[in-house]
Structure formats: C-alpha cells, structure tokens
Amino acid sequence: MNATPHSILPSPRESLAPRAAVAMFGLLLLAYAVNAMDRMVFPILLVEVRGEYGFSLEAAGLQATVFAIGMGLAGLPAGRLQRMLGRKRTIVAGTVVFSLATALTTASFGFTDMVLWRVLSGVGEALQLAMIIAVASTAFPARRGVAIGSVNVAFAAGSVIGPSLGSGLLESHGTWRAPMLVFAAIGIALALAIVVLVSPRFTEVDSSASQSPHIGGADTLLSRNPLVLAAIVALFGLADFAFIGLYASYLREQLDFTPGGAGFVIGLSGLAAFASPLGGHLVDRWSPRIVLPALNLGVAASGCALFLGPGSTSWQATFSFLFGLFASSGVYVAAAGYLIKSVNSENVSRAAGLFVTCIYVAAGVAGLLFSRLVSATDWITAGMVQIVGFSVLGAVLALTLHPHLFSKTTTTQDH
C-alpha cells in the first residue's frame, strides 16, 4: 500500500500548543481572505477594464463571474490532489495558482486569455478553500462547525477590505492593474509564509488519531447522506447566487433604488456573514434534520419578504440582512459542516471538494437561470421560484437525512 501524507507524519496534532494551532489556522484564513479581496474588487474595476478592452456589458459580466466555473471544475479534483501532495502543499499550490492568475489578468491581450486567467484563479481558490475547510474540520474536531464558520468570516473580512483597498489603489495609481498586482503579491507572500510557518502536524492530522477522534460516517461520497447533502448544496447555490448576482438589479430596475441605496442594502447581507461561527455552533450541537430545514426556511421567508414586501429602504435592508444571516452564516456553513460530518475521516478532503464543486457549479448557472425566469415571467415570480422555491425544496430534502449515520466525536453528541 502506498503511504499517504497522513501516514508518514512523525508526530500527532496534540503535540502542537493550542496557540500555535490557532495562529497557523489564522494564517490560512488570511490567505483565503486575499482571494475574497480580489473576487469582490474585480467587478469594481470592470468600468476601467471595459474602457481599455472595449468589452460589451455581457462580456465584462462574464469576466466577473467566470471564476465560478474554475471553482466548480476543481472542487472534486482537489480531494485527489490532496492525496498526492497533502493538504499543506495543496493549499500552497492553490494560493500560488490564484495569485499568478490574478497577476496574469493584468497582462491580458484580450477577452479570451482574460477568461482563461479568471477561470484559473477559480481553480486556485477551489484548491485552497477545499483544503482549508478540511483542515478546519480535522484540526479542531470537537468544534468542527465553528472552525468551518470561521472560514466564512475570513471571506467576509476580505469582502469588506477588498473593495475599499482596491478602490484606493486604483485612485492613487490611476490604473486598474495596481490592485490586482498588489493582491497577487500579497498572495505569493502568504504562500511563502505558509510554507515556513505552518506545520504539517497541523494540516495533515488524521482526526481518528486526535484527542477527540471521529467515529462513523460514510466510507464513500456515493452514500445516501453525502448525496442528499450535495443536492441541498446545489439547490442553495442556485438560490443564493441568484440573490447575489441579480438582487441589486431588482432593487434598481423594479424598486427604483439609486446605486448607493442598492449598495447599502446589499452590503448588509454581506455583513451578516460575520455571524458564521454561530451557524457552525449549530452544526456542532444539533441534528441536520433540525438545523438545515430551519435555516433553509429562514432563507425562503426572507426571500418572500424581499420580493412580496414593500420597497422601502428600511424593509429591504432588514430582510437583506436576514437573508445573509440565514444564507451566508446559516445554510452555507451548515451544509459544509454536515457534508464533512457525513463521511468518515478518510473522506473529509473529498467531501470538502464535493461541497466546493456543488455550490460553484450551481453558482455558474444561477444568474443565467434567474434572468431567464425574469424574462419569461417577472421579478417576483422568478424570486418565488428560484430563491424561495429551491430553499423550501432544500428544507424538505434535509428531512430525509439519517443523522445516526453521521460521524461524531467521542466527546460530543447531536441533540
């Protein structure tokens, strides 16, 4: 039998001091935050990119979202790559690929090669994200949900910092290339820091050998619970990314919001992602047959309020925040956490890759599907079908899960 990166480690995870483990995890989260910074700043730079390259609005919009294709394609292969390289090296590789693709975007000759670099940036982000989720799950086995929620907090932080920092770099240097190159340089620096400062004893730990070992869980992704959760994740991706991609257009075109007003309302949904550890706490404490239906119905109720309620700023802002709370801090974190818990310790990385693939393949088509529904019907009907309806369907599917087959730690039990 060939040795895996897990089996050749000289020391177990518990030999690391808790503060050292948290510091290493923080460095990984910082690297992921840089990805969020680039993802959120690039749409702001599209005006300058369009002006230089003469892209149409549709072509520029594709450049802003095509990264999702790369993420969807690379999610599942990330688990296989981890078996060859180990999690640490896969995280480093993903960070380097993302950073180099970001830098190469600034050297694009035209539409085709820019699409290639944006897709490649998504590939790098998928490798990085899948392995960081896997590390969060195995390095902190008794608090897997909270650790996974912290990954989403890192994304939220990058989403807040990126547009502000990127806009400042754009204004001070007079070119859209400046923020892209700065973010790429930061990514390379963080990849080198991970190589030097993050120990394989932290990233490659096998949770079955930890102080709170995992027991149980499916031995294949083709088992009932992982497949049901994969479907729930895909439905959530179709609903959530429809909101992310086109809710701003609904506010401006249907409710006559100003650009600033729409930005304020949407920003509140992103702000809610800072509550992600609370969603993770639910994963650590409660059954998926309780948590996932409740959170999905919360998304559905918020969607109903947004599309059926009044168009006032106060109303839309309130339910935009609640939508983000139930979606970003709720279903996103819970679905990832439960998918990890649905498999045994040997399949954690593959489950993390499956999560990335399911949500970002759905993200890649969510906007197209929603826009076609709007064209065929109207905004309200489209919202009720794709955002509300898919969320309700996800809640129903969650009721078919078998919690007793999920992996558990020897020190925790689901309620």
Solvent accessible surface area in square Angstrom, and as a share of the most:
residue,aa,sasa,rsa
1,M,242,1.08
2,N,138,0.71
3,A,74,0.57
4,T,41,0.24
5,P,21,0.13
6,H,55,0.25
7,S,80,0.51
8,I,118,0.60
9,L,44,0.22
10,P,122,0.77
11,S,37,0.24
12,P,69,0.44
13,R,34,0.13
14,E,72,0.32
15,S,66,0.42
16,L,15,0.08
17,A,58,0.45
18,P,104,0.65
19,R,215,0.79
20,A,35,0.27
21,A,0,0.00
22,V,93,0.53
23,A,67,0.52
24,M,26,0.12
25,F,15,0.06
26,G,37,0.36
27,L,27,0.13
28,L,0,0.00
29,L,28,0.14
30,L,96,0.48
31,A,1,0.01
32,Y,4,0.02
33,A,10,0.08
34,V,3,0.02
35,N,1,0.01
36,A,0,0.00
37,M,15,0.07
38,D,1,0.01
39,R,29,0.11
40,M,76,0.34
41,V,0,0.00
42,F,1,0.00
43,P,61,0.38
44,I,72,0.37
45,L,0,0.00
46,L,23,0.11
47,V,114,0.65
48,E,66,0.30
49,V,0,0.00
50,R,88,0.32
51,G,68,0.65
52,E,91,0.41
53,Y,46,0.18
54,G,64,0.62
55,F,21,0.09
56,S,60,0.39
57,L,120,0.60
58,E,134,0.60
59,A,22,0.17
60,A,1,0.01
61,G,32,0.30
62,L,75,0.37
63,Q,0,0.00
64,A,13,0.10
65,T,80,0.47
66,V,5,0.03
67,F,18,0.07
68,A,5,0.04
69,I,81,0.41
70,G,0,0.00
71,M,0,0.00
72,G,2,0.02
73,L,121,0.60
74,A,7,0.06
75,G,0,0.00
76,L,74,0.37
77,P,66,0.42
78,A,0,0.00
79,G,0,0.00
80,R,168,0.61
81,L,43,0.22
82,Q,8,0.03
83,R,104,0.38
84,M,140,0.63
85,L,63,0.31
86,G,1,0.01
87,R,4,0.02
88,K,28,0.12
89,R,160,0.59
90,T,0,0.00
91,I,0,0.00
92,V,25,0.14
93,A,31,0.24
94,G,0,0.00
95,T,3,0.01
96,V,47,0.27
97,V,42,0.24
98,F,5,0.02
99,S,0,0.00
100,L,94,0.47
101,A,0,0.00
102,T,0,0.00
103,A,29,0.22
104,L,71,0.36
105,T,0,0.00
106,T,12,0.07
107,A,64,0.49
108,S,9,0.06
109,F,193,0.81
110,G,20,0.19
111,F,77,0.32
112,T,112,0.65
113,D,31,0.16
114,M,0,0.00
115,V,31,0.18
116,L,99,0.49
117,W,54,0.19
118,R,4,0.02
119,V,30,0.17
120,L,62,0.31
121,S,2,0.01
122,G,0,0.00
123,V,39,0.23
124,G,0,0.00
125,E,3,0.01
126,A,0,0.00
127,L,17,0.08
128,Q,0,0.00
129,L,1,0.01
130,A,0,0.00
131,M,0,0.00
132,I,0,0.00
133,I,3,0.02
134,A,0,0.00
135,V,0,0.00
136,A,0,0.00
137,S,0,0.00
138,T,1,0.01
139,A,2,0.02
140,F,42,0.17
141,P,18,0.11
142,A,32,0.25
143,R,131,0.48
144,R,7,0.02
145,G,1,0.01
146,V,44,0.25
147,A,7,0.06
148,I,5,0.03
149,G,0,0.00
150,S,26,0.17
151,V,5,0.03
152,N,12,0.06
153,V,38,0.22
154,A,9,0.07
155,F,38,0.16
156,A,4,0.03
157,A,31,0.24
158,G,0,0.00
159,S,23,0.15
160,V,88,0.50
161,I,88,0.45
162,G,0,0.00
163,P,31,0.20
164,S,81,0.53
165,L,69,0.34
166,G,0,0.00
167,S,33,0.21
168,G,37,0.35
169,L,26,0.13
170,L,27,0.13
171,E,143,0.64
172,S,84,0.54
173,H,116,0.52
174,G,66,0.64
175,T,49,0.29
176,W,6,0.02
177,R,67,0.24
178,A,11,0.09
179,P,0,0.00
180,M,0,0.00
181,L,85,0.42
182,V,53,0.30
183,F,0,0.00
184,A,5,0.04
185,A,62,0.48
186,I,61,0.31
187,G,1,0.01
188,I,55,0.28
189,A,58,0.45
190,L,18,0.09
191,A,2,0.02
192,L,113,0.56
193,A,26,0.20
194,I,0,0.00
195,V,76,0.43
196,V,117,0.67
197,L,113,0.56
198,V,3,0.02
199,S,20,0.13
200,P,58,0.36
201,R,77,0.28
202,F,0,0.00
203,T,0,0.00
204,E,8,0.03
205,V,8,0.04
206,D,53,0.27
207,S,0,0.00
208,S,56,0.36
209,A,66,0.51
210,S,14,0.09
211,Q,144,0.64
212,S,16,0.10
213,P,32,0.20
214,H,13,0.06
215,I,99,0.50
216,G,51,0.49
217,G,22,0.21
218,A,18,0.14
219,D,107,0.55
220,T,55,0.32
221,L,29,0.14
222,L,139,0.69
223,S,31,0.20
224,R,120,0.44
225,N,6,0.03
226,P,0,0.00
227,L,87,0.43
228,V,23,0.13
229,L,0,0.00
230,A,12,0.09
231,A,41,0.32
232,I,0,0.00
233,V,1,0.00
234,A,32,0.25
235,L,25,0.12
236,F,5,0.02
237,G,0,0.00
238,L,30,0.15
239,A,0,0.00
240,D,10,0.05
241,F,34,0.14
242,A,0,0.00
243,F,8,0.03
244,I,96,0.49
245,G,47,0.46
246,L,36,0.18
247,Y,2,0.01
248,A,31,0.24
249,S,34,0.22
250,Y,6,0.02
251,L,0,0.00
252,R,120,0.44
253,E,122,0.55
254,Q,92,0.41
255,L,46,0.23
256,D,120,0.62
257,F,22,0.09
258,T,88,0.51
259,P,83,0.52
260,G,57,0.55
261,G,22,0.21
262,A,3,0.02
263,G,43,0.41
264,F,112,0.47
265,V,0,0.00
266,I,52,0.26
267,G,42,0.41
268,L,38,0.19
269,S,13,0.08
270,G,39,0.38
271,L,91,0.45
272,A,3,0.02
273,A,8,0.07
274,F,82,0.34
275,A,25,0.19
276,S,0,0.00
277,P,41,0.26
278,L,125,0.62
279,G,6,0.06
280,G,0,0.00
281,H,84,0.38
282,L,62,0.31
283,V,0,0.00
284,D,15,0.08
285,R,102,0.37
286,W,97,0.34
287,S,12,0.08
288,P,0,0.00
289,R,106,0.39
290,I,93,0.47
291,V,6,0.04
292,L,0,0.00
293,P,13,0.08
294,A,57,0.44
295,L,18,0.09
296,N,3,0.01
297,L,89,0.44
298,G,8,0.08
299,V,0,0.00
300,A,6,0.04
301,A,63,0.49
302,S,3,0.02
303,G,0,0.00
304,C,38,0.23
305,A,15,0.11
306,L,0,0.00
307,F,4,0.02
308,L,107,0.53
309,G,24,0.23
310,P,74,0.46
311,G,32,0.31
312,S,53,0.34
313,T,69,0.40
314,S,80,0.52
315,W,89,0.31
316,Q,0,0.00
317,A,10,0.08
318,T,72,0.42
319,F,46,0.19
320,S,0,0.00
321,F,72,0.30
322,L,53,0.26
323,F,1,0.01
324,G,3,0.02
325,L,55,0.27
326,F,61,0.26
327,A,0,0.00
328,S,28,0.18
329,S,3,0.02
330,G,2,0.02
331,V,0,0.00
332,Y,30,0.11
333,V,1,0.00
334,A,0,0.00
335,A,0,0.00
336,A,0,0.00
337,G,1,0.01
338,Y,0,0.00
339,L,1,0.00
340,I,1,0.00
341,K,10,0.04
342,S,1,0.00
343,V,1,0.01
344,N,32,0.17
345,S,23,0.15
346,E,133,0.60
347,N,10,0.05
348,V,1,0.00
349,S,6,0.04
350,R,77,0.28
351,A,0,0.00
352,A,0,0.00
353,G,0,0.00
354,L,20,0.10
355,F,2,0.01
356,V,0,0.00
357,T,22,0.13
358,C,23,0.14
359,I,0,0.00
360,Y,5,0.02
361,V,79,0.46
362,A,7,0.05
363,A,14,0.11
364,G,38,0.37
365,V,76,0.44
366,A,0,0.00
367,G,27,0.26
368,L,99,0.49
369,L,65,0.32
370,F,1,0.01
371,S,42,0.27
372,R,158,0.58
373,L,41,0.20
374,V,28,0.16
375,S,99,0.64
376,A,84,0.65
377,T,71,0.41
378,D,69,0.36
379,W,27,0.09
380,I,71,0.36
381,T,53,0.31
382,A,0,0.00
383,G,0,0.00
384,M,57,0.26
385,V,67,0.38
386,Q,0,0.00
387,I,1,0.00
388,V,13,0.08
389,G,28,0.27
390,F,45,0.19
391,S,3,0.02
392,V,60,0.35
393,L,84,0.42
394,G,1,0.01
395,A,4,0.03
396,V,79,0.46
397,L,49,0.24
398,A,0,0.00
399,L,88,0.44
400,T,51,0.30
401,L,0,0.00
402,H,64,0.28
403,P,27,0.17
404,H,136,0.61
405,L,92,0.46
406,F,4,0.02
407,S,0,0.00
408,K,40,0.17
409,T,3,0.02
410,T,74,0.43
411,T,93,0.54
412,T,36,0.21
413,Q,114,0.51
414,D,33,0.17
415,H,102,0.46
